Structure formats: structure tokens, C-alpha cells
Amino acid sequence: MLKPKVQISKQLHERVRVAAATLGVTAEEFVEKTLEEAAEKVIVSQGHSGELSKEEEEAIANQLKGLGYLE
């Protein structure tokens, strides 16, 4: 199964690589876990649980784009 790809700056990639190495995980594992936690915080802070509406998904995607996690 193909996984979505996210482009990040070289500087951020280096910081992720260092942080992941410090924790003894791969950069991919670190990014996935970090994004899972960030998405959960957004969902919970908005008082949601379970499935998101299309509008909610778009709002979260826009927030992640604003933070530089997505293009």
C-alpha cells in the first residue's frame, strides 16, 4: 500500500532525524507518532471523537499546512 508523502525543509528533516535518533526510533516513526499526537490534540480540543466531517478534515489539513507539516 502506498503511503502519502509530506515534504519538509532540509533543516526540519535534520532536526527530526536528530530527535528520532535520540529516542532510538526512525525519522518516519518519530514523524508519524508526533503527527498522531498533534492530530489527536486538535480533535480533542474541538470536542470531537470518532469520525470527522469533510469540513473538519479540511480545517485540520489547513492547520497542518500552516504549521508547515503539509504542502
Secondary structure as UniProt FT lines:
FT   HELIX           10..23
FT   HELIX           27..45
FT   TURN            46..47
FT   HELIX           54..66
FT   TURN            67..68
//
